[in-house]
Amino acid sequence: MALKCGIVGVANVGKSTLFNCMSNTKVETSSFAFTSNKSNVGVVNVPDPRLYKLVDFQPTEKVIPATVEIVDIPGLTKGASQGEGVGNKFLSDIRNTDALIQVLRCFDDEQLPHIDGSVDPVRDIETLNLELQVKDLEAVEKKMERLAKLVKTGDKDARRGIEVMELYKAHFEDFQNARTLEIADADLKHTEDLFLLTQKPVMYVCNVEDEAALTGNAYVERVKEYLSEDDSDILVLAAKMESEIAELEEEEDRKDFLDDAGLEEPGVSKLVRSAYSILNLLSFFTVGPKEIRAWTIHKGALAPEAAGAIHSDLQRGFIRAEVMKYEDFITLGSEQACKDKGKLSVEGKNYEVGDADILHIRFNV
């Protein structure tokens, strides 16, 4: 399941530094705005201690975590929707992502000038929102023109489509994002083909100085106050410190570094899990002597869809799923013990897969 989170923000906020901490792909960082003229894509493992706990009960040749693609999108600036700075190309790159991680500069550094002359994370949120809203407004207005032609032919659905577009148009002109517009589920079909930028779920990362990694600072408090009525996740981390942690190869060295900093785990681990969560995803596991693996599905997915995440043939020829709950497996210690205790269930096509379910798919093609 190729799912993408885009890392966005204005220039010189620490996006690429954060990307390098998370990704298997490394990119250039500098104190100059627009260092990169293209988006960079990396694959990030989703931290999940449960996956490695399974090895205690089932020896295996390899462990494969779930992954999410992260796209480092070069810094935007005022007027990006009109081609300023990195311009429209990168707004298009945002359109191809499933969710956004907006990095906010919440630290002072005279050696790293802010593109707008001063540090103000709330202004940076508003800058990005405005550019995306302008682009969404353009898309809505163009669709209204297309629908108007269909209305003349007597198309009633097109008439309703224009009414829905009017709601979105007014919402954008009021400087609001599409995701905050309350609209009937039946009317959402009218915007599906627009892939609205402001419809995407967003989480905010406050990039602070090392000393504020645990407690935050005044900039962070301003962000929290501004977003007090927004249900988006807000994470606080120090990207510079995270990059130092990421460079340590030995797990023991990382643990010592985290202990000295008063942290339980790297901030990027929380970030990746939050990104996984805002995409409305969960993991299920397959367990065997050759591999133990986490697979990604959307919450609410049924057993055949989970089978399809493994291979399309399993979905096409799905017969049943043998299911063990994670807690039952690690408590009882083996598949056979789960069978003996009646904790292995046989489920059909209507079974909704739960987080950390252990599945064995039976199929026939």
N, C-alpha and C positions, 0 to 999 in steps of 0.2 A: 504494500500500500504506500505509494509515493506521496507522502504528505509534506508540505513545506511551510516553515515559519520564516517570515522575512524580518530581518533586523533592520529597523529604520530609525531615522533621526536626522537632525541637522548635522552639519559638518563639525568635526572636532569634539565629539561627545564621548568617544571611546567605543564606537560600534565595532570597528575592526579588531581592536584589542580583545573585546569580548568574544567576537567570532573565533579568534585564534585560540582562546581558552577552551571553547566548546568543540571545535571542529577538527577533523583529520586533515583539513586543508588550511594552509597558513597564507596570510596575505600581508602586504606591506602596510605599515603604520607610520605616520609622521605628524608633525605639527602644522602641516599645510593643509588647507581646505581642498577637497576634491582630489586627494592623492590617487584614488582609483577612478577610472572612467568606465568601469564595468562591474556588474554584480558578480559575486563569488559564491559558489555553492559548496557546502560541505555536509558530510553525514555525521550525525551525532548519536551516540549510544544513549538510550534511556536508562538512567541508573535505577536498578531494581534489586535490592539485596535478596528478595525472595527467590530470584532466579538462581543465585549461587548457593542458597540454603538447600535447594533441592539436591545438589551434588552430595550432600551428607547422607542422603538416603538412596541415591541412584548414581553410582560411579559412571562417568561418561567420558568420551574422548574430547568433546569440546562443548563450550557454553556460548550461545549466540543471543545477545540482547536484542530487544526491539530498537528500531532507529527512527529518527526524524531528520528530514533534510532541512538545513538552515541556510538561508540566502542572505549574504551580507550585501545590502543595497547601499551604494554610495550616498553620502550626505545630501539631503535636500536643502533648498533655500527658498526664501520668498520668491514667488514668481515661477516656481518649477513647472506649474501647470501651463505656463505660457512659454516654456522652453528655457527659462533662466537656470543658471548653474548646470546641474546634471540633466535637467529637463525631462521631457516627456518619456524618454526611453525607460527611465527608472520608475516612473509611475506605472508604466506597462509591466515592469518586473514585479511591482507590488501586486498588480492585478492577478498575477499567476501564483500567488501564495494563498495559503488557506487561513493563516492567522498572522498577526503582527506583534513583534516585540519592539516597543519604542524605548530606545536608550536615551536617558535624560542626563545631561551634565549637571551634577550637584556638587561640584568642587571648584575651587579657585586655583589657578595656575598662571602666573604672569608669562611663563615661557610657552604657554599654549593658548593663544588668543581665541576668543569666541568669535564666530563669523559675524555676529550682530553687535560686537563690541562690549558686551557684558554678559555675565552668567544669569540666566533667568529661565529655569526649567518650565515654568508655567507658560511663558511666552513661546517656548519651543514646542510645547504641546499644541498651542493655538496655531502656530505657523504650519505645522504638519497637517492638522485637522483642516485648515482653510484650503490648503493646496489639494487635498483629497476631495473635499466638498465641491470645489470648483470643477474638478474633473468629473465627479459624479453628476453634477448639475448639467454639464455639457451632454453627458450620455442620456440623461432623462429627457432633455429638450429635443435631442435628435430622435429619440423614440417617439415622442409626442408628434413630431412631424410625420413619421411613418404611419402612426396609428390614425392620424387625421385623414389620410388618404383612404384607409380602410373603412372609416366611419361613413364616408361618402357612398360606399357600396352597400351600406346597410348592415355592416358587421357589428352586432350588439356587444360582442366580447371586446372589440376594439374600443367601443365607447366606454366600457368599464375600465379598460386599460388606461385611457386618457385620464379618467377620474383618479385612478391610483397614482399616475405620474404627477398629477397636480398636487397630491398630498406630499409626494417626495420633493417636488420643486419648492413648495412653500417651506418645507422642513430645511432644505439646504440653504435657502435664502435667509433663514433665521439662524444660520451658522450652527446647525445641528447635524449629527451623524446619522446615517441610515439605520444603524442598529438600535437607535433610541426611539425610532418611530413605531408606535403601536399600530399594527395593521393586521387584518384578518388573514389567517393562514391561506384561505382560498385566493387571496389577492397577491400572494407572494409570487405566483407564477409569472406575473407581468414584469417582474424585474430579474428573473432568473438568468436571462440572456445578457444582462448588463454587467454582471459580476462587479457590483458596486464596491468601491474601495472602502468606504466607511461602513459597510455592512460587516466587514471582517472583525472577528474578536481581537481584542488588543490587551496585552499586558505591558506594564510599565516597569522599567528597570532604572532605578536611581543609582547612577555611578558616582560614588563618593570617594573621598580620600581614605587611605588605609585606616586612620584613627576612628573614622565614623562607620566602619563596616558593621559594627554591632549595634550602635545606638542611633545611627542616622545623624542628620544635622538640620540646620534651619531651612536649607533648600528642600530637604525631604519633607519637612513639616508643611511647607507651602504646597508641595505637590499633593500630599495627602488631604489637605484642606480643600484644594481645588477639585479633587476627584472624590470628595466625600459622598456624593450622591451617585457615583459610578461604581458598578460592581466588578470592575476589572481588578486583576491582581496587581499589587505593587510590591516589587522586590527591591531590597537595598543590598548592593554589593560594591566592592572596590575592584574594578577591572584590572588595575595595575597589580594588585596583590594576587588576584586570581591567576594572572598570567605567570606570576612567579611560582605559584603552586603547580600550575600545569606543566612547568618546565622540569619539575622534580620527577625522576623516573622511578625511584623506589617508594613503595607504599608507606614504609616506615618513616621516610623523610617527610612525606606529605602529612602523615599523622602528627609528627612533631611540630611541623609548621603550623598546622591548624590549632594544635593545643596552645602554642605560643600566642596565637592570634585570638584565642578564646572562641574558636569556631568548632562546631561539631562535624561539619562537612563543607566542601567547597560550595560557594554560592551558586556556581554554574550548575551544580547537581540539582539544586532547588529550581533553578531557572528551567532546565530541560524538562523536569517533571511537570512544572506549571505549564510549559508550552504544550506538553502532551495532554494535559488536562483541558486547556482552553480549546484544543482541537476536538474535544469530546471523545477521546480515545481511551481504550483500556487494553490490557494485555492478557492473553491466555497462553498456557504453556503446553508444549509437548515434551515428554520425558522418555529417554531411552538410553541404552548403552553407547550409541554412536553420537548422540547430541541431546542436549537439553536446550530448548529454544523458546524465546518469547515471540509471540505473533501479535500483530496490531490489528484491531478492529474498532469500529465505532460502537459506542455504548448503545445497547438495544439490539445489536446484531443477533440474528438467529443462527443456529448451528450450521446450516448449509453455507452461510456467508463466511463463517469462521473456517469451514473446510476449504472454501475458495481462497482464503488468505494463504493457505498452505500450497494449494495447487488447484487450478481450474478443473482438473479431472475429478478431484475429490468432491467438488461442489456438484458437478454434472452427474456423478454416479452415487451421490450421498444416499446411504441407507440409514445409518444411525450414528450417534456419538456416545462413546462410553466416557462418563464424566466423574472425576474425583475433585472434591473441593481441596484447595491448597492446604488449609488448616488440618483437614482430616488426614491428608497424605503425610504431612510432617509430624503429626501427633501419633499416628499409627505406624508409620515408618516404611510402608511398602504398598504396592498395588495389591498384592495378595492379601495383606492385612485389611485393606479397605474392602475387598470383596468379602472376606470372612465376616466383617462387622456390618455388612450391608451398606457401606459408604461409597460404593461404586454404582452409579445409576446409568441406565440405558435410556437415552433421550432421542426424540424424533426431530422432525423438521421445524417444529414450533418452539423448540427450546431456546430461550434467551441466554446467551453465554454470559457468565459473570466474570468479574475481574479476578484474575489468577486461577480460573478454572484450569484443570489439567484434562486435556482431551485426547482421546484416541478415536480417530474417524474410521468407520467401516464404510466401504464403498464398492461399487461394481460398475465398471465401464466396459 
